[in-house]
Amino acid sequence: MLETDMLRLLDVVARTGSFTAAALELSYTQSAVSRRVATLEAEAGGPLFDRLPRGVRLTPAGHALHRHACDVLKRLAMAEEELAAIQRGTGGRLRVGAFATANAALVPGALRDFRAAFPGVDVSLVEGLSGELVEGVRDGMIDIAVVSDYFSGVPLGEETEITPLLEDELLIALPADHPLAGADVVDLRDLRDESWIAGAQPDGATTLGEACARAGFTPRVEVRIGEWTGKLGYVAAGLGITMVPAIAAPAVRADLALRPLGDFAPRRTVYAALPRPATASARALLDFLRHGLPHLAGSPPPEPVDPPDAAAGRFA
């Protein structure tokens, strides 16, 4: 039977690529590392490392065992954290990820309620693009992430659990004195002559470009701003108009008018991404995220069904 210490040794040697470096990290002698690796290879039934002039590298069998070893070590670390939290009376850590506009209202509200219920949990937050956040969940660096399927979908995988939260509609942000600021619904076709504030120059299609194409025109983008809060500053100054996700509406400045775009409104789905298995604290935050949805603009969450092209590995 493979022992946990042997699996940790395998991981350190694979990560450092050297028996010498592994010995230093683990406070062993190099000869002890060599002997223990030889014992592990005997138990595995063959070589796990190719010995090179400078260092070592995993063989195909070593790669296979290392993958399983990482899973085992990760689960043991999670078990130790949860057991320690139980002994302390709810503790441990919760690493949260979210895309920018989710941090306007949805995530802060959920974290406020979570901290009130679990004051002993150390919470940290990282902001990023949805694809990067899902990778962080998959790699064990993030415990729960709020992501969306904008631009190109949410990556799928057996290691990640994807839970739908809500359908998010994009609204149009107008200066308060704009002629359409008082309209109940703004027809996107009536904005064909406007100057637009958009994000950084993309490599491909954009939500703004696709929405305007459906309305029969190409938007005239005169200002590009990476951060959505910066876009609102330019709109307030009367330098253009922009689209704002309804999920961010509670944080939009008061001197702007937000109006729906009716049938031309772009929509996206917001999800929570968790690792398999997820920690108890991550599932608790997921509950708070769901409970906070009625207070936000946007439609109720969709039914948690498999997407039609799940076999292709992405949401459409």
C-alpha positions, 0 to 999 in steps of 0.5 A, a space after each residue: 500500500 502506498 503511504 501518504 509520506 511516499 505520495 508527498 515525496 513523489 509530489 515534491 520530487 515531481 515539482 522540483 525536478 531534483 532529488 537534491 532539491 526535494 531533500 532540501 525541502 523535506 529535510 532529508 538526505 539525498 541518499 534517503 530520497 533516492 532510497 525512498 523513491 526506489 522503494 516507491 518504484 518497487 511498490 508501483 511496479 516500475 520506474 516513476 522517474 527518468 534519471 537525467 544528467 541534471 535532475 529527473 522527470 516523470 515517466 508516463 507511469 509517474 505522471 499517472 501516479 502523481 495525478 492521483 497523489 495530488 488528488 489524495 493529498 488535496 483531499 487530506 488537506 481539506 479534511 484536516 482543515 475541516 476537522 480543525 474548523 470543527 475543533 475551533 468551532 467553525 473556522 478555516 479559510 474560504 478563498 473566493 473569486 469573482 468577475 468585476 461586476 459581480 463584486 458590485 453588489 452580489 458578492 459583497 452582500 453574500 460575504 457580509 451575511 456569510 461573515 456574520 454567520 461564520 466569523 471564524 472563517 478567514 475570507 480572501 477575494 480575488 478578482 479576474 476573468 471568468 476563465 481564469 477563475 474557473 482554472 483557479 477553482 480547478 487547480 485548487 487555488 479558489 474555493 468558490 468563484 462567481 463567473 459568467 458565460 461572457 464572452 466564450 462560455 464557462 469551461 467544463 470539467 469533471 473537477 468543477 461543479 457549475 451551479 447557475 445563479 441568475 440570468 443577467 441582462 445588460 442595461 443602457 447607461 445614459 447621462 441624466 439629461 439624455 433625451 431617452 433618459 426618461 423612457 421606460 424602454 430604450 430601443 437600441 436602434 434609436 442609439 445608432 448615432 450615439 458615441 459609445 464607451 466600450 471596453 479594451 480592444 478585444 481580439 474577436 466579437 463583443 457583446 456590444 458589437 453583436 447586439 448592435 448588429 442585430 439592431 442593424 448598425 455598427 456602434 461608433 466607439 470613441 472611448 475604450 476603458 477597461 474598468 466598468 466604473 471608469 466607463 460610467 464616469 465618461 457617460 456622466 461627463 456626457 462623452 458617450 453611452 455604455 452598457 451596464 450589467 443589471 447585476 451591477 445596477 445597485 452600485 451605479 452612480 445616481 447621476 446616470 439613468 439606467 434603462 432596459 433595452 427590451 428585445 435587443 438586450 444582451 443577456 448572459 448567465 451567471 454561475 457559481 463554480 466550485 471544486 469537486 469535492 467542495 468545502 462546507 464553507 464554500 457551500 455555505 457561501 453558495 447558499 448566501 449567494 442564492 439568498 441575495 438574488 431577490 435583491 438584485 436586478 435580473 431574472 431568477 436563476 435558470 434550472 440547473 440542467 446540463 448545457 446542450 453542448 456539454 460534451 464539447 466542454 463549454 457553455 455556448 
